[in-house]
Amino acid sequence: MQIKPRQHLLDIWQALGRHSFEGGEWNWGEYGGESSVADAERLLCLLYPATEIPAFRLDDPDTTQDDVQQVLKRAGGRLDVPVNLVTATAEFMRTHTGEDKRPTFAGGYYFGARDKTEELTEEQRQLGVVDSFSMSITLCLATLGFLKVYEGKTRRTDVKETIAELRSATSTRLTAAMVSLLRSFTVNVFDADASQGRTLCELLGQGRLSQRQVVKQFQDRFRPLRAAIAESLQLGIDVQEGLKDESQLFECGWAWSLVKDAPEVETDDPIGPQPEGAASPVPYLYFTVVALDGIQDLFTDRTLTLGLLNTEQQKLAEALRLRWELTQQYWSRIARFDADRWPLEDLPWRTTGQKLESEYFSLSVAAILVHDLMRRRATDDDLTRTVSILERLAERGRITSRMTREDSLVQQLHCEGVTMVLQGSERLGVPMTWSATDFSAYLLKRTVQLCTLSRNLASHDRLLQLAEAIFEHMWRRRIREGEGVGLWDNVHAVFPEADMVKRHGPVSWSITERVTEVMVQAYLMYQQPPIRSPELSALAAALLSEAKHLLGNEQMEPALGGDGRHDMHLREIEVRLRRADRLVHDRPGTSYSLALEALRQLDALNRAREAFRGR
């Protein structure tokens, strides 16, 4: 199924309009306000495309496209849509701000209990989570960019007052989210003989290297990174000492929430009291990838060009950027530890902490590798091997292969989700869990990202073919009837034999938001110039050379008739060849076709001349 970003985004927006607008106003519905993560994802389904794709802009009513206005007609007219967005986002900010004026980042119903017979306390559901910190960065940046334009387009006094309130609340929430991500970052140091150490050595050694060999190679390859982490980050004394001991192994990344005993981050912005942490200082692959996704939005051209960060936020952004780069380097090297056979190629990945094995974690490591490949200049070998991993994950995840009888992978990846116990949550009551059910959307996102990055024709074609197969799978999973028609997620549309799993609410905003993200990424992919083929460029140049020569020869011949049509044909050919000449390097295929058409016209003129002479 071909990915058509514009048409598919219009379909998603139309479904979102039916679901979230009532009587021309935003309606949060029964589940609004219960999870800051779900509410942010829901708003981003509109705000993210509206601020990333010019054709979907809503901040200037005079430039709103007719088809965009048509699919959002339940939100009102051109002037009503941006007002409704401002009002809804202001409601979000007020709802997720505590009585002490501190922004809150509650996971809400996204949290679960390890023991299904027990219930979480309200205090546990109100705990902040890295998903919310990261999503808030993306939402706040989109909101600030939206307000920067829309404020100059409206004359309504009440709307301007709401905009001023919203801008202040959004800036405060952005700072609080950045501070929370800094306090959620952690480095875990452990001995090679400890349980975590043995698991990591087995993962890296793949049965071919002994533990001693793995530790020795780890020491050599991670020495510079170990020194960079120890010198540039403010870590606890125990961690600092552990990093200095090269016989110790380590991991870095993000815990699921604020780390227990994490020091407060100094800031002059009024974000209120910084809460105490609850999470154990253990990185989670899932939350690390989520954090990396949000942090990279701080350094986009749009963020920098519009000047969306204040001075204090710029300092925090630099601190996060350092952790972003160090984390990517660490996991990218872990994924490619053995050049002959990457640990990442040995599916599925096993986590060191809880010793969970899943294709989802392989995808998480692959996602960090994609981040790293996008950051640096990737080799063709890196790209080719990563493409193969994504193709295998799609097959093992039953996206490009059929479901088997009593298929446990379908249940784990698509229905129940990969469940992670949140270490440290037991201090507050019932041990808490977090489930990830977005494997397909997640894989689609990484495939399109890598497709955007790839400038290798063979790899690009494989990635595009894979992306279209995954997208067809995802499009079939839209809700077909009842509440949320046209949104996600109806797993049983593609896996009818899978067991039913009770969900909180009819719509999965996490999956809907990720598909929306993919459409934006696909739009950016198609905005790039096509991949240049050296062979095609050489052929186009050869055709151009011949065509120019024949044109020069034809221009020396007398016209066959006196009606001026001969000169008109020559001018047309000359214009076509000039355009072909301009495109020969960037679009050799188009240049080739233009030159070929010019040659056909020149040959027609030559045949007409020969026929005339033969009379």
C-alpha positions as CSV (number, residue, x, y, z in Angstrom):
1,M,0.0,0.0,0.0
2,Q,1.6,3.3,-1.1
3,I,2.1,5.8,1.6
4,K,0.4,9.1,0.6
5,P,1.2,11.5,3.5
6,R,-1.2,14.2,2.5
7,Q,-4.3,12.0,1.8
8,H,-3.7,9.8,4.8
9,L,-3.1,12.7,7.2
10,L,-6.4,14.2,5.9
11,D,-8.1,10.9,6.7
12,I,-6.7,10.9,10.2
13,W,-7.7,14.5,10.8
14,Q,-11.2,13.8,9.7
15,A,-11.5,10.9,12.1
16,L,-10.0,13.0,14.9
17,G,-12.4,15.8,14.1
18,R,-15.4,13.4,14.4
19,H,-14.0,12.0,17.7
20,S,-12.7,15.1,19.5
21,F,-14.9,18.0,18.4
22,E,-18.6,18.4,19.4
23,G,-20.7,21.4,18.6
24,G,-17.7,23.2,17.2
25,E,-15.7,22.8,20.4
26,W,-13.0,20.5,21.6
27,N,-14.3,17.6,23.8
28,W,-11.9,15.6,26.0
29,G,-14.5,12.9,26.6
30,E,-14.6,10.4,29.4
31,Y,-10.9,9.6,29.5
32,G,-9.5,13.1,29.1
33,G,-7.4,14.3,32.0
34,E,-6.6,10.9,33.4
35,S,-3.2,10.6,31.7
36,S,-0.9,13.4,30.7
37,V,0.7,11.1,28.2
38,A,-2.5,10.2,26.4
39,D,-3.7,13.8,26.4
40,A,-0.4,15.1,25.0
41,E,-0.5,12.4,22.3
42,R,-4.0,13.4,21.3
43,L,-3.2,17.1,20.9
44,L,0.0,16.2,18.9
45,C,-2.1,14.4,16.4
46,L,-3.2,17.9,15.3
47,L,-0.4,20.2,16.4
48,Y,2.5,18.2,15.1
49,P,1.5,18.1,11.4
50,A,0.1,21.6,11.7
51,T,3.5,22.9,12.7
52,E,5.8,20.7,10.6
53,I,4.0,20.6,7.2
54,P,3.3,24.0,5.5
55,A,0.2,22.7,3.7
56,F,-1.4,21.7,7.0
57,R,-0.8,25.0,8.8
58,L,-3.6,26.1,11.0
59,D,-1.9,29.2,12.7
60,D,-2.8,31.5,9.8
61,P,-6.5,31.3,8.9
62,D,-5.9,33.1,5.6
63,T,-3.6,30.3,4.3
64,T,-5.6,27.3,5.6
65,Q,-6.1,24.9,2.6
66,D,-9.7,24.1,1.5
67,D,-9.3,20.3,2.0
68,V,-7.8,20.8,5.4
69,Q,-10.8,23.0,6.4
70,Q,-13.2,20.5,5.0
71,V,-11.9,17.5,7.1
72,L,-11.9,19.7,10.2
73,K,-15.4,21.2,9.6
74,R,-16.6,19.8,13.0
75,A,-14.1,22.2,14.6
76,G,-15.8,25.2,13.0
77,G,-14.7,27.6,10.3
78,R,-11.2,28.8,9.4
79,L,-11.2,31.3,12.3
80,D,-12.6,28.8,14.8
81,V,-10.1,26.0,14.3
82,P,-7.0,27.8,15.8
83,V,-9.1,29.2,18.6
84,N,-10.2,25.7,19.5
85,L,-6.7,24.4,19.4
86,V,-5.5,27.2,21.7
87,T,-8.4,26.6,24.1
88,A,-7.8,22.8,24.2
89,T,-4.1,23.2,24.8
90,A,-4.7,25.8,27.6
91,E,-7.1,23.3,29.2
92,F,-4.4,20.6,29.0
93,M,-1.9,22.9,30.7
94,R,-4.4,23.7,33.5
95,T,-5.4,20.1,34.0
96,H,-1.9,18.9,34.3
97,T,-0.7,21.5,36.7
98,G,-0.8,20.8,40.5
99,E,-2.2,23.0,43.2
100,D,1.3,24.2,44.0
101,K,1.5,25.5,40.3
102,R,4.0,22.8,39.5
103,P,3.5,21.0,36.1
104,T,2.5,17.4,36.6
105,F,3.4,14.4,34.3
106,A,1.1,11.7,35.5
107,G,1.2,8.4,33.7
108,G,-2.4,7.7,34.9
109,Y,-4.1,4.7,33.4
110,Y,-0.9,3.9,31.3
111,F,0.5,2.4,34.5
112,G,-0.5,-1.1,35.5
113,A,-0.1,-3.4,38.5
114,R,2.1,-6.5,38.3
115,D,-0.5,-8.4,40.3
116,K,-3.7,-8.0,38.2
117,T,-5.9,-8.6,41.2
118,E,-4.6,-5.5,42.9
119,E,-5.2,-1.8,42.3
120,L,-2.7,1.1,42.1
121,T,-3.1,4.0,44.5
122,E,-3.9,7.4,43.3
123,E,-0.4,8.5,44.4
124,Q,1.1,5.9,42.1
125,R,-1.0,6.9,39.1
126,Q,0.1,10.5,39.6
127,L,3.8,9.6,39.3
128,G,5.6,11.3,36.5
129,V,6.9,9.1,33.7
130,V,9.6,9.6,31.0
131,D,7.0,9.2,28.3
132,S,5.2,12.3,29.6
133,F,8.5,14.3,30.0
134,S,9.5,13.5,26.4
135,M,6.1,14.0,24.9
136,S,5.7,17.3,26.7
137,I,8.9,18.6,25.1
138,T,7.5,17.9,21.6
139,L,4.0,19.3,22.5
140,C,5.4,22.5,24.1
141,L,7.7,23.2,21.2
142,A,4.9,22.7,18.7
143,T,2.6,24.9,20.8
144,L,5.2,27.7,21.2
145,G,5.8,27.7,17.4
146,F,2.0,27.8,16.7
147,L,1.5,30.7,19.1
148,K,4.4,32.7,17.7
149,V,2.5,32.9,14.3
150,Y,-1.1,32.9,15.4
151,E,-0.8,35.7,18.0
152,G,-0.2,38.1,15.1
153,K,-3.2,36.8,13.1
154,T,-6.0,37.3,15.7
155,R,-7.5,40.5,17.0
156,R,-9.8,39.0,19.6
157,T,-8.9,40.3,23.1
158,D,-10.1,37.2,24.9
159,V,-8.0,35.0,22.6
160,K,-4.9,37.1,23.1
161,E,-5.3,36.8,26.9
162,T,-5.6,33.0,26.6
163,I,-2.5,33.0,24.3
164,A,-0.5,35.0,26.9
165,E,-1.6,32.5,29.7
166,L,-0.9,29.5,27.5
167,R,2.6,30.7,26.4
168,S,3.6,31.2,30.0
169,A,2.3,27.8,31.1
170,T,3.8,26.1,28.1
171,S,7.3,27.6,28.7
172,T,7.1,26.5,32.3
173,R,6.0,23.0,31.4
174,L,8.8,22.8,28.8
175,T,11.4,23.7,31.5
176,A,9.9,21.3,34.0
177,A,10.0,18.5,31.4
178,M,13.7,19.2,30.5
179,V,14.6,19.2,34.2
180,S,12.7,16.0,34.8
181,L,14.6,14.3,31.9
182,L,17.9,15.4,33.4
183,R,16.9,13.9,36.8
184,S,15.7,10.6,35.1
185,F,19.1,10.0,33.4
186,T,21.2,7.4,35.1
187,V,24.4,5.4,34.7
188,N,24.4,1.9,36.2
189,V,27.8,0.3,37.0
190,F,28.1,-3.4,37.8
191,D,30.6,-6.1,38.1
192,A,31.2,-8.6,35.3
193,D,30.5,-11.5,37.7
194,A,27.2,-10.0,38.9
195,S,23.9,-11.2,37.3
196,Q,23.7,-8.1,35.0
197,G,27.4,-8.5,34.1
198,R,27.0,-12.1,33.1
199,T,23.9,-11.3,31.0
200,L,25.7,-8.5,29.2
201,C,28.8,-10.6,28.5
202,E,26.6,-13.5,27.1
203,L,24.8,-10.9,24.9
204,L,28.0,-9.4,23.5
205,G,30.0,-12.7,23.3
206,Q,27.2,-14.6,21.5
207,G,28.7,-17.9,22.6
208,R,31.9,-17.1,20.6
209,L,33.8,-15.1,23.2
210,S,34.6,-15.9,26.8
211,Q,33.6,-13.5,29.6
212,R,37.2,-12.5,30.0
213,Q,37.5,-11.7,26.3
214,V,34.3,-9.6,26.3
215,V,35.4,-7.6,29.4
216,K,38.8,-6.9,27.7
217,Q,37.2,-5.7,24.5
218,F,34.7,-3.7,26.5
219,Q,37.5,-2.0,28.3
220,D,39.3,-1.1,25.1
221,R,36.3,0.1,23.1
222,F,34.5,2.0,25.9
223,R,37.5,3.6,27.5
224,P,37.0,7.1,25.8
225,L,33.3,7.0,26.4
226,R,33.7,5.9,30.0
227,A,36.1,8.9,30.5
228,A,33.7,11.3,28.8
229,I,30.8,10.2,31.0
230,A,32.8,10.4,34.2
231,E,34.3,13.9,33.4
232,S,31.3,15.6,31.9
233,L,28.3,14.4,34.0
234,Q,27.6,15.1,37.7
235,L,27.1,11.6,39.0
236,G,27.0,10.1,42.5
237,I,30.3,9.2,44.2
238,D,29.7,5.5,43.9
239,V,29.1,5.8,40.2
240,Q,32.1,7.9,39.7
241,E,34.3,5.5,41.5
242,G,32.8,2.5,39.6
243,L,33.5,4.2,36.2
244,K,37.1,4.7,37.2
245,D,37.5,0.9,37.7
246,E,37.8,-0.5,34.2
247,S,37.0,-4.0,35.3
248,Q,33.5,-2.8,35.9
249,L,30.8,-2.8,33.2
250,F,28.2,-0.1,32.8
251,E,25.0,1.0,31.1
252,C,23.6,4.5,30.6
253,G,20.2,5.8,29.6
254,W,16.9,6.8,31.2
255,A,15.1,5.2,34.1
256,W,11.2,5.1,33.9
257,S,10.8,8.2,36.1
258,L,12.8,10.6,38.3
259,V,15.6,8.6,39.9
260,K,15.5,8.2,43.7
261,D,17.8,10.7,45.4
262,A,18.5,12.5,42.1
263,P,19.7,16.0,43.0
264,E,17.6,19.0,42.1
265,V,18.5,20.9,38.9
266,E,19.2,24.6,39.4
267,T,17.0,26.8,37.3
268,D,15.6,30.3,37.5
269,D,12.4,29.4,35.7
270,P,9.4,29.2,38.1
271,I,8.7,25.4,37.8
272,G,7.8,25.0,41.5
273,P,9.2,22.4,43.9
274,Q,11.0,19.5,42.3
275,P,9.5,16.2,43.5
276,E,11.4,13.4,45.0
277,G,12.4,10.5,42.7
278,A,11.0,7.0,43.0
279,A,12.8,5.0,40.2
280,S,15.8,2.8,40.8
281,P,18.9,4.0,39.0
282,V,18.5,1.4,36.2
283,P,18.3,2.4,32.5
284,Y,15.4,1.0,30.5
285,L,15.8,0.5,26.7
286,Y,12.2,1.5,26.1
287,F,12.3,4.8,28.1
288,T,15.8,5.6,26.7
289,V,14.5,5.6,23.2
290,V,11.4,7.6,24.2
291,A,13.7,10.2,25.8
292,L,16.0,10.4,22.8
293,D,13.0,11.0,20.5
294,G,11.9,14.0,22.5
295,I,15.3,15.5,23.1
296,Q,16.2,15.7,19.4
297,D,13.2,18.1,18.9
298,L,15.2,20.6,20.9
299,F,17.8,20.9,18.2
300,T,15.7,21.0,15.0
301,D,16.1,23.8,12.5
302,R,12.6,25.0,13.3
303,T,13.3,25.2,17.1
304,L,16.5,27.2,16.4
305,T,15.1,29.4,13.7
306,L,12.0,30.4,15.6
307,G,14.0,30.9,18.8
308,L,11.6,28.8,20.9
309,L,13.9,28.3,23.8
310,N,14.7,31.0,26.4
311,T,18.2,31.4,27.9
312,E,17.6,29.0,30.8
313,Q,16.1,26.4,28.5
314,Q,19.1,26.6,26.2
315,K,21.4,25.7,29.1
316,L,19.2,22.7,29.9
317,A,19.1,21.7,26.3
318,E,22.9,21.6,26.1
319,A,23.0,19.4,29.2
320,L,20.4,17.1,27.6
321,R,22.2,17.1,24.3
322,L,25.4,15.8,26.0
323,R,23.5,12.9,27.5
324,W,21.7,12.3,24.1
325,E,25.0,12.0,22.3
326,L,26.7,9.8,25.0
327,T,23.7,7.5,25.2
328,Q,23.6,7.1,21.4
329,Q,27.3,6.3,21.2
330,Y,27.0,3.8,24.0
331,W,24.1,1.7,22.6
332,S,25.3,2.0,19.0
333,R,28.6,0.5,20.0
334,I,26.9,-2.2,22.1
335,A,24.6,-3.1,19.1
336,R,27.7,-3.4,16.8
337,F,30.1,-4.8,19.4
338,D,31.4,-7.6,17.1
339,A,32.0,-6.3,13.6
340,D,31.6,-9.8,12.1
341,R,28.3,-10.5,13.7
342,W,26.5,-7.7,15.5
343,P,24.8,-8.6,18.8
344,L,21.8,-6.8,17.5
345,E,21.6,-9.3,14.6
346,D,21.1,-12.1,17.2
347,L,17.4,-11.8,17.7
348,P,15.7,-11.3,20.1
349,W,17.5,-8.9,22.4
350,R,17.8,-9.7,26.1
351,T,17.7,-6.9,28.7
352,T,20.3,-7.1,31.5
353,G,18.2,-5.9,34.4
354,Q,15.0,-7.9,34.2
355,K,16.4,-10.4,31.7
356,L,13.4,-10.0,29.4
357,E,13.7,-11.3,25.8
358,S,11.7,-9.7,23.1
359,E,11.8,-8.5,19.5
360,Y,10.5,-5.2,20.9
361,F,13.8,-4.7,22.7
362,S,15.7,-5.6,19.5
363,L,13.6,-2.8,17.8
364,S,14.5,-0.4,20.7
365,V,18.2,-1.0,20.2
366,A,17.7,-0.7,16.4
367,A,15.9,2.6,17.0
368,I,19.0,4.0,18.9
369,L,21.2,2.7,16.1
370,V,19.0,4.6,13.6
371,H,19.4,7.7,15.7
372,D,23.1,7.3,15.6
373,L,23.2,6.6,11.9
374,M,21.2,9.8,11.3
375,R,23.7,11.7,13.5
376,R,26.8,10.5,11.7
377,R,27.6,9.5,8.2
378,A,26.6,5.9,8.0
379,T,28.4,3.4,5.8
380,D,26.6,1.4,3.2
381,D,27.4,-1.7,5.2
382,D,25.8,-0.3,8.3
383,L,22.7,0.6,6.3
384,T,22.4,-2.7,4.6
385,R,22.7,-4.7,7.8
386,T,20.2,-2.4,9.6
387,V,17.7,-2.9,6.8
388,S,18.0,-6.7,7.1
389,I,17.3,-6.4,10.9
390,L,14.2,-4.4,10.3
391,E,13.0,-6.8,7.7
392,R,13.5,-9.8,10.0
393,L,11.7,-7.9,12.8
394,A,8.7,-7.4,10.5
395,E,8.6,-11.0,9.7
396,R,9.1,-12.3,13.3
397,G,6.5,-9.7,14.4
398,R,3.9,-11.3,12.1
399,I,3.6,-8.2,10.0
400,T,5.0,-9.6,6.8
401,S,4.3,-13.3,7.7
402,R,1.2,-15.1,8.8
403,M,0.0,-15.7,12.3
404,T,0.6,-19.3,13.6
405,R,-1.8,-21.2,15.8
406,E,-1.6,-20.1,19.4
407,D,0.9,-17.4,18.4
408,S,2.6,-16.1,21.5
409,L,4.4,-13.3,19.6
410,V,1.1,-11.8,18.4
411,Q,-0.1,-11.7,22.0
412,Q,3.1,-10.3,23.3
413,L,3.8,-7.7,20.6
414,H,0.4,-6.6,19.5
415,C,-2.3,-7.5,22.1
416,E,-1.0,-7.6,25.6
417,G,2.2,-5.7,24.9
418,V,5.7,-6.1,26.3
419,T,5.3,-5.6,30.0
420,M,8.1,-4.1,32.1
421,V,8.1,-4.0,35.9
422,L,9.0,-0.5,37.0
423,Q,11.9,-0.9,39.5
424,G,11.5,1.3,42.6
425,S,7.7,1.6,42.3
426,E,7.3,-1.1,45.0
427,R,8.4,1.5,47.6
428,L,5.1,3.3,47.1
429,G,2.8,0.2,47.2
430,V,1.9,-2.4,44.6
431,P,4.8,-3.0,42.1
432,M,3.9,-1.1,38.9
433,T,4.2,-2.1,35.3
434,W,4.3,-0.4,31.9
435,S,3.2,-2.1,28.7
436,A,4.3,-1.3,25.2
437,T,1.8,-2.4,22.5
438,D,3.0,-0.2,19.6
439,F,5.5,-2.6,18.0
440,S,4.1,-2.2,14.4
441,A,3.8,1.6,14.6
442,Y,7.2,1.8,16.2
443,L,8.8,-0.4,13.5
444,L,7.1,1.7,10.8
445,K,8.5,4.9,12.3
446,R,12.1,3.6,12.3
447,T,11.8,2.2,8.8
448,V,10.6,5.5,7.3
449,Q,13.3,7.4,9.3
450,L,16.0,5.1,7.9
451,C,14.5,5.4,4.4
452,T,14.8,9.2,4.7
453,L,18.4,8.8,5.7
454,S,19.4,6.2,3.1
455,R,21.0,7.5,-0.1
456,N,21.8,4.0,-1.3
457,L,19.4,3.1,-4.1
458,A,19.1,-0.6,-3.3
459,S,18.7,0.0,0.5
460,H,16.2,2.8,-0.1
461,D,14.0,0.6,-2.3
462,R,14.0,-2.2,0.2
463,L,13.1,0.2,3.0
464,L,10.3,1.8,1.1
465,Q,8.9,-1.6,0.2
466,L,9.1,-2.7,3.8
467,A,7.5,0.6,5.0
468,E,4.6,0.2,2.6
469,A,4.0,-3.4,3.8
470,I,4.0,-2.3,7.5
471,F,1.8,0.7,6.6
472,E,-0.8,-1.6,4.9
473,H,-0.8,-3.7,8.1
474,M,-1.3,-0.6,10.2
475,W,-4.0,0.9,8.0
476,R,-6.1,-2.3,8.3
477,R,-5.9,-1.9,12.0
478,R,-8.0,1.3,12.1
479,I,-11.3,1.1,14.1
480,R,-14.2,0.4,11.7
481,E,-17.2,1.0,13.9
482,G,-18.3,2.6,17.1
483,E,-16.3,5.4,18.9
484,G,-13.0,6.3,17.3
485,V,-13.8,5.2,13.7
486,G,-10.8,5.8,11.5
487,L,-8.4,6.0,14.5
488,W,-6.4,3.1,16.1
489,D,-6.3,0.4,17.3
490,N,-8.2,-2.7,16.2
491,V,-5.7,-5.5,16.4
492,H,-8.3,-8.1,15.5
493,A,-8.7,-6.7,12.0
494,V,-5.4,-8.4,11.1
495,F,-5.2,-11.0,13.8
496,P,-8.7,-12.3,14.2
497,E,-7.7,-15.4,16.1
498,A,-5.8,-13.4,18.8
499,D,-7.2,-13.3,22.3
500,M,-9.2,-10.1,23.2
501,V,-7.4,-7.8,25.6
502,K,-9.4,-5.2,27.6
503,R,-8.1,-1.7,27.0
504,H,-8.7,1.6,28.8
505,G,-10.9,3.4,26.3
506,P,-11.6,2.7,22.7
507,V,-8.8,4.7,21.1
508,S,-5.1,4.0,21.5
509,W,-3.6,7.6,21.3
510,S,-0.1,6.3,21.5
511,I,-0.5,4.3,18.2
512,T,-2.5,7.0,16.6
513,E,0.1,9.6,17.4
514,R,2.9,7.4,16.1
515,V,1.2,6.9,12.8
516,T,0.7,10.6,12.5
517,E,4.4,11.1,13.2
518,V,5.2,8.6,10.4
519,M,3.0,10.6,8.0
520,V,5.0,13.8,8.8
521,Q,8.3,11.8,8.4
522,A,7.1,10.4,5.1
523,Y,6.3,13.9,3.9
524,L,9.8,15.0,4.7
525,M,11.2,11.9,2.9
526,Y,9.3,12.8,-0.3
527,Q,10.5,16.4,0.0
528,Q,14.1,15.2,-0.5
529,P,15.6,15.1,-3.9
530,P,15.5,11.6,-5.4
531,I,18.6,9.4,-5.0
532,R,21.0,10.1,-7.8
533,S,22.1,7.1,-9.9
534,P,25.6,7.5,-11.3
535,E,24.8,5.1,-14.2
536,L,21.7,7.0,-15.1
537,S,23.5,10.3,-14.9
538,A,26.1,9.0,-17.3
539,L,23.4,7.8,-19.8
540,A,21.6,11.2,-19.5
541,A,24.8,13.1,-20.1
542,A,25.5,10.9,-23.2
543,L,22.0,11.5,-24.6
544,L,22.3,15.2,-23.9
545,S,25.6,15.4,-25.8
546,E,24.2,13.7,-28.8
547,A,21.0,15.8,-28.8
548,K,22.9,19.1,-28.5
549,H,25.1,18.0,-31.4
550,L,22.2,17.1,-33.6
551,L,20.3,20.3,-32.6
552,G,23.3,22.4,-33.8
553,N,23.4,20.5,-37.0
554,E,19.7,20.9,-37.6
555,Q,19.9,24.7,-36.9
556,M,22.3,25.0,-39.9
557,E,19.8,23.5,-42.3
558,P,17.3,25.6,-44.2
559,A,13.7,25.5,-43.1
560,L,11.5,23.1,-45.1
561,G,8.5,25.5,-45.2
562,G,8.0,29.2,-44.9
563,D,5.3,29.0,-42.2
564,G,7.8,29.3,-39.2
565,R,6.9,25.9,-37.7
566,H,10.4,24.6,-38.2
567,D,11.9,27.4,-36.1
568,M,9.2,26.9,-33.4
569,H,10.1,23.2,-33.2
570,L,13.8,24.0,-32.8
571,R,13.1,26.5,-30.1
572,E,10.9,23.9,-28.3
573,I,13.8,21.3,-28.5
574,E,16.3,23.9,-27.3
575,V,14.2,24.8,-24.2
576,R,13.7,21.0,-23.4
577,L,17.5,20.4,-23.6
578,R,18.3,23.4,-21.4
579,R,16.0,22.0,-18.8
580,A,17.5,18.5,-19.2
581,D,20.9,20.0,-18.8
582,R,19.9,21.7,-15.5
583,L,18.5,18.4,-14.1
584,V,21.2,16.0,-15.2
585,H,22.9,15.9,-11.8
586,D,20.0,16.1,-9.4
587,R,17.3,14.2,-11.4
588,P,19.1,12.2,-14.1
589,G,16.0,10.1,-14.8
590,T,13.9,13.2,-15.7
591,S,16.9,14.6,-17.7
592,Y,17.2,11.3,-19.6
593,S,13.5,11.3,-20.6
594,L,13.7,15.0,-21.7
595,A,16.8,14.3,-23.8
596,L,15.2,11.2,-25.3
597,E,12.1,13.2,-26.3
598,A,14.4,15.9,-27.9
599,L,16.1,13.2,-29.9
600,R,12.8,11.8,-31.1
601,Q,11.8,15.3,-32.3
602,L,15.1,15.8,-34.0
603,D,14.8,12.4,-35.7
604,A,11.3,13.3,-36.9
605,L,12.7,16.6,-38.5
606,N,15.6,14.6,-40.1
607,R,13.2,12.1,-41.6
608,A,11.0,14.8,-42.9
609,R,14.0,16.4,-44.6
610,E,15.1,13.1,-46.1
611,A,11.6,12.5,-47.5
612,F,11.5,16.0,-49.0
613,R,14.9,15.5,-50.7
614,G,13.8,12.2,-52.1
615,R,10.9,13.7,-54.1
